[in-house]
């Protein structure tokens, strides 16, 4: 019996260690927010805007960990493989739902099986712009002109597979307009050329275009939000313009590895509700053109993810977009 007891000691010690770890209140160590992009972009700005305040709410340091590469896949895959204990989170955005459709078998994780929603942080619409000297005064005008002369009006984007490319394809699919897609290495370059008259139309956020828009170099034809924006009350929504299926918002949220307990996710979601009400946090979001929605819960984030997975899968398939 003594021999059997001695043999059982390691397993007993391991079980007791595991129970002790489970008994520790969450969080028991610093929380890491993985941003799957380089520093400086919108996702990085939002992560750093919430980091310190979330740390205060949780009673632990919050560290922003930039892990760029492979169109956000490297950082996302890293989080999918981490322990489901709430100490590693992912700052997810729209590419989280686009990448699986674009890269197919190259994606080593499954968005719906490998992650659990925690909180919706913010949303931001896109605008359809033309050069200020263009004759089109509305989105309907652009559709009419494109149908009258198919494949003669150009529409720029931040590159093949980018959100601005997806928006252009969604617009063409929703209206039947045939535009010529011109991919750039970044949305900034596309909007600069649009202001210079090198291309004729393009989608981007107001945060990216505000300087040129205020300078009178661009005209906004429509916005993809459900309602008109306070900053641009004269710009109609696509729904108001009679164009269906174009109510689309960029979004940002926190997700955790699948298997993270409901208690931990509720703690995080509750802490984020507090953080997102802080004026200083909202002000930093506003500088990035991001608005905190009324509902920041996990279910609200899940709704955006599910809708975008279906939406962008259909767009990629219909337009036969392929990324080498």
N, C-alpha and C positions, 0 to 999 in steps of 0.2 A: 504493500500500500504506500509505503514511503517513497518507493521508486516511482509509482504512478503519480503521486502528488508532486514530486520534483519535476517530472516531465510536464505537468500541467501548469507549473508556475509561469513560464513565459507567456502562454496564451492568456492566463488570468491577469498578468500584469498589463498586457496589451489591451485587454478589454476594459480594465480599470482606467487606463490612460485615456482611452477613447471616451469613456463615460465622463471623465473629468473635463475633457475638452468640450464635450457637448454641453456640460453644465455651465461653462463660462458664458457670461452674458455677451451678446453681440453688440458692437464689434469688439473682439478681443485683441486686435492688432490693426495697424493702419489699413485703410481702404484704398484700393488702387482703381482709378478710372482710366481705362485704356482708350486712347484716341487713335484710330487706325490711319492717321494722316500725320504729315509733318506739322511742326508748330506754326502758328500764325493764321491758319484757316478758321472758318466759322466754328467748326466742331471744337477746335482747340480753344478758341475764345470762350465758348460757352462752358466747357469743362473747367477752365480756370476761373470763370465767373462764379461758379457754384462751389468750387473746391473748398475754399477756406470756411465758408458758411456751413456747408454740409458737415465738415469736420467738427465745427463747434456744436452742431445739433446732435451729432453722434458721439461726441466725446473722444474721438480718435482723429489722428491726422488723415487727410485725404490727399493722395499723391496722383498727379496727372502723368500718365506714362504714354508718350507718343511712340507708336509702333507702325510706321507707314510701310507701304509696299504692296504690290500686286493689286492695285485698285481697291484697297482697304481689306483685302482678304487675309493678309498676314496677321494683322492685329485682331481681326475678328476670329480667325481660327485659333489664335493663342487663347483668347478668353473662353472659347468653347471647350478647350481642354483643361481649364483650371478647375480647382475645387469648387463645388457648389455650396460655398459657405458664406457668400455675400461680401467677401473681402476683395474680390476682383470683379469689376463691372465694365461694360462696354458702352462708350458713347456712340450710339447708332444714329444714322441718318438715312436719307432716301436710298443711297447706294446699297445699304443693307438689304433692300428689297429688289434692287435692279440687278445686282451682281449675279445672283443665281440664274437669272434668265440669260444673261449675256455670256457667262463663262461655263455654264452647264457642268460638265464632268470635271472641270478644273477646280470647282468649289469643293473643299474637303469638309464642309460642315453643312448642316441643314438648319435653316433659319427657324423653322417652327418647332423642330424636335430638340435642338441643342441650346435654345435660349428661352428665358422667361422674362416677360415685360416687368419693369419696375415703375417707371414714371415717364410721362410725356413732359418734355422741358419747354419746347417752343415750336412755333410754326411761322412760316414766311411764304407769301405768294410770289409768283413770277409775273412779270409784265411782258407783253408783246410790244416790242419797239420797232419803229422805222426811223429813217433819217428825217430830220426836221424839214427838209425840203421835199420829201416824198409827197405825191398827190393824195395818198390814202389818209383819210381822217378817222377811219374806224376799222375794226377787225373785219367787218362785212365788206368794206371797200377792198381790203387786201385779198379776201377770198374771191371776190368778183373779178379783180384784176388778174389773179392767178389762173382762174378758170378761163378767162378770155384769151390768155396767152400762156398755156401750160409750159412749165419747165423753163421760164424766162426770168422769174423773180427769185433771187437768192435768199437763203436764210442761214445765218451763221450759228455756230455752236462752239462750246468749249472743247470739242473733240468727239470722236466716235464713241458712243456708249455713255457719254456724259448726260447729266440730267437735262441740260439745255438741248441736247440732241434728241432725247426722248420726248421732250415737250414739243419740239418741231414735228416729230413723227406723229405724235398724238394729234396735233393741230391738223396736219394733212389728212390723217385718217378720219378725223371727226368732220371735216368739211369737204373733202374731196379735192382740195386745192393741191396742185402739183408745183412744189417749190424745189429749188436746187439747193441741196444741203452743202454747206461749205464748212468743214471742220477746222478749228483752230487749236493751238496748244494752250488752251485756257480760255475761260469766258471773258476775261479782261481784254485779251487781244481781239476777240470777236466784236465786243461792244465798241472798242476804239475804232476799228475799221468801219463799223456801222455808222458811227458819228462822222467819219471822214467820207462816207459815201462809197466805200469800196464794196460793201454788200448792202442789201436793201431791207433786211428785216432780221429779227433775232429775239430770243427769249433770254431774260436774265432777271435777277432780283433788283429791287430799287437800291439796295445797299451797294451793289456793284455799279449801278448806272447813275447814281444820284448826282455826281459832279457834272457829268455831261448833260444830264436831264435839266438840271438847274441852269446850266449855261446855254440852254436852248438848242443843243445839238441833236437832241433826240425827241421823238414824239411817242408817247405811250398810247397804244390803241385800246388795250384791255388788260385787266388783271385777273389772275386765276383764283382769287379768293372768293368765298361764298358771298361776301358783301364788299362794297366799296371801302377802300382804305382811308382812314382819317387824314393821312398825309397827302393823299391824291384824290380828293373828293370828286373831281371832274372826270376821272378815268372810270369808265363803266366796267362791270364784270363781264366775263364771257357769256354768262347766263343772260344778262341784260342785253347783250349783243346778239342774242338768238343762236348762240353756238353751244350745243350740248357737249357733255363729257369733258369739259375743260376746267371744271372746278377741282383744282389740284394744288396742294400745298406742300412745300418742303417742310420736313419735320425733324426734330431731334429728340432722342429719348435715351434713357438708361435701361439696359437689359443685363440680366445676370445669367450665369450658366444654368441650364435646365437642372432641376433637382434642388435648387435653392429653396429652402423651406418657406412656407407661406408667412410664418412669423417674421423672418428676416426681411422678406420682400415688403411686408406691410410696414415694418420699422423704417425701411429706406424710403418707401413711398410717402409715409407721413412726414419724415424729415424733409423731403423734397418739397412737399406742399408749403412748409414753413419757409424754406429758403427762397422759393419762387415768389413769395409775397413781399420779399424785402425790396424796398425802393432802389437800393444800390445795385442789386442783382438785375432788376428789371431795366435799370438805366444802361447797364453794360450789355444786356441783350439787345436793347434798342439801337445801340451803336452798330450792331451787326445786322440790323434790319429784322430782328426776330421778336415776335410777340409771345408772351406767356398766355396760353389759352385758359379758359375758365375751368376746364376739367384737365387736370394734370395726372390723373390716376393711371394705373397699369392697363385698365380696360380700354381707355382712350388711346393709349399707345398701340395696344394690340389691334385695334380697329384700323389705324393708319397702316400698320405693317401688313395686315391681311389684304386690305384694299389695294395697296401698292404692289404686293406680290402678284396679284391677279392682273392688275392694270398693265404693269410693265412687261409681264410675260406675254400678254396679248400683243402689245406694241412691238416687242422684239420679234415675235413670230410673224406678225403681219408684214412688217417692213423688212424681214429677213436680215436683221442686223447681225453681223458676225465679227467678233473680235479675235484676231489671230493669236 
